[in-house]
Amino acid sequence: MIRVLTVAVLFTSGAAGTPAQTPVRPDFSGEWVLDPSRTTMTGGPERVSGPVGPRRGAPPDPGAPRPMVTPPEKYLHVSPVYPPDAQRSRISGLIVMEATIDQKGNVVDLVVVRGFRELDDAAMKAVSQWKYRPATRDGKPIPVIMTVTVTFSVDGPPGSGTPTASSSGRGPGMGTGGGGGFGPVPLALNIKQDNNGLRVVRPNPAGGNETATYRFDGRRSSNRLKSLGGLAATAELVFVSSWDGAKLATQIAWDAPSGPQNRLETVWLDGDTLVVELSRPPLEPGGEPIVRKTFYRRK
């Protein structure tokens, strides 16, 4: 007797000979302009200008004692060095910066709000070395944001000059989009995209433009940028990007005088809107991650 064996072969979408499907990636290309009314930041430190009331978002309780915040007190001052070229050219002026001071009293982030290209670096290098007795809330150290200023004044013959520096407070709600370690919000983005990655041109806070490159192959790309803040006027940042569905997630890392820094940037399209979200770890144990979300429309 002859027995016939029947072999069933199942074909699936992953069978040999069937090409793998590549996910369709969004196209971020184009010129984009900021919609400032939609910018949000959560988890950021408080701004101080003196003792203030409850922390943002705390529910009012007339019967409860008001938790008071005392501002940081500087105990180590480092004077700025007048750049020789600026002295000879008799360039003077006021540099205004937003400083993030952590719960140990270190200046961990600086953003130039108003300044001069020839003087910004010298001001930032000095202020980054200042030390404070930390701000406190009910006696417990907390991170805060405050305004610091450095004045470069030419008060004699060519080649002479005196830089002075001071710190001052700024009330809540008077921010400029800096602080939190993210730098100023770019007002515009020009993005070119191909199969290999992105090339993003954005305004440089010191004037002109700067360019950031992103690779789609998961390999590192180095970018010399100023717009993400940090303690160096221009830092060497390492970008490592990967796709999370239709979102491009980029780990950004660099070394600052206060230690290694890292940010996560996530970019995606929401209809005709480009969304850019930056996040960083909390500045105090048990705190919220700091997240800034910005929205751009096509020009």
C-alpha positions as CSV (number, residue, x, y, z in Angstrom):
1,M,0.0,0.0,0.0
2,I,1.3,3.4,-1.0
3,R,0.9,6.2,1.5
4,V,0.8,9.8,0.2
5,L,2.2,12.5,2.5
6,T,0.7,16.0,2.0
7,V,3.0,18.9,3.0
8,A,1.3,22.2,3.6
9,V,3.4,25.3,3.0
10,L,2.2,28.5,4.5
11,F,3.3,31.8,2.9
12,T,3.4,34.9,5.1
13,S,4.2,38.5,4.3
14,G,7.7,37.8,5.6
15,A,8.4,34.9,3.2
16,A,11.6,34.9,1.2
17,G,11.4,37.0,-2.0
18,T,9.0,39.5,-0.5
19,P,10.7,42.9,-0.1
20,A,10.6,44.4,3.4
21,Q,8.4,47.4,3.7
22,T,10.1,50.6,4.6
23,P,8.0,52.9,6.8
24,V,7.0,56.1,5.1
25,R,8.9,59.0,6.8
26,P,7.4,62.4,7.1
27,D,9.0,65.2,5.1
28,F,10.1,68.1,7.3
29,S,11.5,70.1,4.4
30,G,10.6,73.8,4.1
31,E,10.7,77.2,5.7
32,W,9.0,77.3,9.0
33,V,8.2,80.3,11.3
34,L,7.5,80.2,15.0
35,D,3.9,80.5,16.4
36,P,5.0,82.0,19.7
37,S,1.5,81.9,21.2
38,R,1.7,78.1,21.4
39,T,5.1,77.7,23.1
40,T,4.9,75.9,26.4
41,M,7.4,74.9,29.1
42,T,6.7,72.6,32.0
43,G,8.8,71.6,35.0
44,G,11.2,74.6,34.7
45,P,12.7,76.3,37.8
46,E,11.2,79.4,39.4
47,R,12.2,82.9,38.5
48,V,13.3,85.0,41.5
49,S,13.6,88.6,42.2
50,G,13.2,88.4,46.0
51,P,10.9,86.4,48.4
52,V,7.9,85.2,46.5
53,G,4.8,83.3,47.2
54,P,3.8,79.7,46.5
55,R,5.3,77.7,43.7
56,R,3.7,78.0,40.3
57,G,0.6,75.8,40.2
58,A,0.2,75.5,44.0
59,P,-3.5,75.8,44.9
60,P,-4.3,78.8,47.1
61,D,-5.0,78.1,50.7
62,P,-5.7,81.2,52.7
63,G,-5.4,79.3,56.0
64,A,-2.0,77.7,55.1
65,P,1.3,79.4,55.7
66,R,2.9,80.8,52.5
67,P,6.0,78.8,51.4
68,M,8.5,81.6,50.8
69,V,11.4,81.5,48.3
70,T,14.6,83.3,49.1
71,P,16.8,84.2,46.2
72,P,20.4,82.9,45.8
73,E,23.2,84.8,47.4
74,K,26.5,85.1,45.5
75,Y,29.6,84.4,47.5
76,L,32.2,83.8,44.8
77,H,32.6,86.5,42.1
78,V,34.9,86.1,39.0
79,S,35.4,89.4,37.1
80,P,35.1,89.3,33.3
81,V,38.2,89.9,31.2
82,Y,37.8,92.6,28.6
83,P,38.5,91.1,25.2
84,P,41.6,92.9,23.8
85,D,40.1,93.4,20.3
86,A,36.9,94.9,21.8
87,Q,39.0,97.2,24.0
88,R,41.0,98.4,21.1
89,S,37.8,99.0,19.0
90,R,36.2,100.7,22.1
91,I,33.2,98.4,22.0
92,S,31.2,98.6,25.2
93,G,27.8,97.7,26.4
94,L,25.5,95.7,28.7
95,I,25.3,91.9,28.4
96,V,22.0,90.6,29.9
97,M,21.8,86.9,30.6
98,E,19.4,84.4,32.2
99,A,21.2,82.2,34.6
100,T,19.9,78.8,35.9
101,I,21.3,78.2,39.4
102,D,20.9,74.7,40.7
103,Q,20.2,73.6,44.2
104,K,24.0,73.4,45.0
105,G,24.4,77.1,43.9
106,N,26.2,76.4,40.6
107,V,25.4,78.2,37.4
108,V,24.4,75.3,35.2
109,D,22.9,77.2,32.3
110,L,23.3,80.7,30.7
111,V,21.4,82.3,27.9
112,V,22.3,85.7,26.4
113,V,19.1,87.7,26.2
114,R,20.7,90.9,25.0
115,G,24.4,91.3,24.2
116,F,27.2,92.0,21.7
117,R,28.9,89.4,19.7
118,E,32.4,90.7,20.6
119,L,31.6,90.6,24.4
120,D,29.2,87.7,24.9
121,D,31.9,85.0,25.3
122,A,33.8,86.9,28.0
123,A,30.7,87.6,30.0
124,M,29.5,84.0,29.9
125,K,32.9,82.6,30.9
126,A,33.0,84.8,34.0
127,V,29.4,84.3,35.1
128,S,29.7,80.5,34.6
129,Q,32.3,80.5,37.5
130,W,30.2,82.4,40.0
131,K,29.1,80.5,43.1
132,Y,25.9,81.1,45.1
133,R,24.4,80.1,48.4
134,P,21.4,78.4,46.8
135,A,17.8,79.7,46.7
136,T,15.5,78.0,49.2
137,R,11.9,77.3,49.6
138,D,10.9,76.8,53.3
139,G,14.6,76.4,54.0
140,K,15.2,73.7,51.4
141,P,17.5,74.4,48.4
142,I,15.8,74.7,45.0
143,P,17.0,75.6,41.5
144,V,16.0,79.0,40.2
145,I,16.3,81.3,37.2
146,M,17.5,84.9,37.6
147,T,18.8,87.7,35.5
148,V,22.5,88.6,35.6
149,T,24.2,91.5,33.9
150,V,27.8,92.3,32.9
151,T,28.7,95.8,31.8
152,F,31.8,96.5,29.6
153,S,32.7,100.2,29.9
154,V,35.4,102.0,28.0
155,D,36.4,104.8,30.4
156,G,39.9,105.9,29.2
157,P,42.2,106.0,26.2
158,P,42.0,103.3,23.5
159,G,42.9,99.9,24.9
160,S,41.6,100.6,28.4
161,G,38.3,99.6,29.8
162,T,36.6,98.2,32.9
163,P,34.1,95.3,32.9
164,T,31.7,95.1,35.9
165,A,29.2,92.5,36.7
166,S,26.1,92.2,38.8
167,S,23.1,90.0,39.3
168,S,19.5,91.1,39.6
169,G,16.1,89.5,39.9
170,R,13.3,89.2,37.5
171,G,9.7,88.5,38.3
172,P,7.7,85.5,37.2
173,G,6.3,85.7,33.7
174,M,9.0,88.0,32.4
175,G,11.0,85.3,30.6
176,T,12.4,85.4,27.1
177,G,12.1,81.8,26.2
178,G,15.5,80.9,27.6
179,G,16.2,79.2,30.9
180,G,15.7,75.6,31.7
181,G,18.8,74.8,29.6
182,F,17.3,75.1,26.2
183,G,18.5,78.5,25.0
184,P,16.3,81.0,23.1
185,V,13.4,79.7,21.0
186,P,14.5,79.8,17.3
187,L,12.1,82.2,15.5
188,A,12.5,80.4,12.2
189,L,13.8,77.1,10.8
190,N,14.9,76.2,7.2
191,I,14.9,72.5,6.8
192,K,16.3,70.4,3.9
193,Q,15.7,66.7,4.0
194,D,17.0,63.8,1.9
195,N,17.3,60.0,2.3
196,N,20.3,60.4,4.5
197,G,19.2,63.1,7.0
198,L,18.3,66.7,7.8
199,R,20.1,70.0,7.4
200,V,18.5,72.6,9.7
201,V,19.4,76.3,9.5
202,R,18.3,78.6,12.3
203,P,19.2,82.0,13.7
204,N,22.3,82.2,15.8
205,P,21.8,84.3,19.0
206,A,25.1,86.0,18.3
207,G,24.0,87.0,14.8
208,G,23.7,85.3,11.4
209,N,22.7,81.7,11.2
210,E,23.9,78.3,12.3
211,T,23.4,74.9,10.8
212,A,22.7,71.5,12.5
213,T,22.9,68.2,10.7
214,Y,21.0,65.0,11.6
215,R,21.8,61.5,10.3
216,F,19.1,58.9,9.7
217,D,21.5,55.9,10.0
218,G,21.9,56.2,13.8
219,R,25.5,57.4,13.6
220,R,26.8,60.4,15.4
221,S,27.0,63.9,13.9
222,S,28.9,66.8,15.4
223,N,27.5,70.3,15.4
224,R,29.0,73.5,16.7
225,L,26.0,75.4,18.0
226,K,25.1,78.2,20.4
227,S,21.4,78.1,20.3
228,L,20.9,75.3,22.8
229,G,22.5,77.3,25.6
230,G,25.0,75.7,28.0
231,L,27.9,77.5,29.5
232,A,30.1,77.7,26.4
233,A,29.2,80.4,23.9
234,T,29.6,77.8,21.2
235,A,29.6,74.2,22.1
236,E,30.5,71.0,20.3
237,L,27.3,69.0,20.4
238,V,26.8,65.3,19.4
239,F,23.5,64.3,17.8
240,V,22.3,60.7,17.5
241,S,18.9,60.4,15.8
242,S,16.5,57.5,15.5
243,W,12.9,57.1,14.2
244,D,10.1,56.4,16.6
245,G,7.3,55.8,14.1
246,A,6.7,59.2,12.4
247,K,8.7,61.1,15.0
248,L,12.4,61.8,14.8
249,A,14.0,61.5,18.2
250,T,17.6,62.9,18.7
251,Q,19.8,62.5,21.7
252,I,22.0,65.6,22.1
253,A,25.0,65.6,24.4
254,W,27.9,67.9,25.2
255,D,30.4,68.7,27.9
256,A,30.0,71.9,29.9
257,P,32.1,73.3,32.8
258,S,29.4,72.1,35.2
259,G,29.5,68.5,33.7
260,P,28.0,66.5,30.9
261,Q,24.8,67.8,29.5
262,N,22.1,65.9,27.6
263,R,18.8,66.8,25.9
264,L,16.2,64.9,24.0
265,E,14.8,66.6,20.9
266,T,11.7,65.1,19.3
267,V,10.3,66.5,16.0
268,W,7.1,65.5,14.3
269,L,4.3,66.9,12.0
270,D,0.8,67.6,13.3
271,G,-1.1,68.3,10.1
272,D,0.6,71.5,8.6
273,T,2.3,72.2,11.9
274,L,5.9,71.3,12.8
275,V,6.3,70.4,16.5
276,V,9.7,70.5,18.2
277,E,9.9,69.2,21.8
278,L,13.0,69.5,23.9
279,S,13.3,67.8,27.3
280,R,16.0,67.4,30.0
281,P,16.2,65.7,33.3
282,P,14.9,67.5,36.4
283,L,17.2,69.9,38.1
284,E,16.3,68.7,41.6
285,P,15.7,65.2,43.0
286,G,12.1,64.1,42.6
287,G,11.3,67.1,40.3
288,E,9.6,67.1,37.0
289,P,11.5,66.7,33.7
290,I,11.8,70.1,32.0
291,V,10.0,70.1,28.7
292,R,9.7,72.9,26.1
293,K,7.3,72.5,23.2
294,T,7.4,74.9,20.2
295,F,5.1,75.0,17.2
296,Y,6.0,76.2,13.7
297,R,3.9,76.9,10.6
298,R,5.0,77.0,7.0
299,K,6.2,80.3,5.8
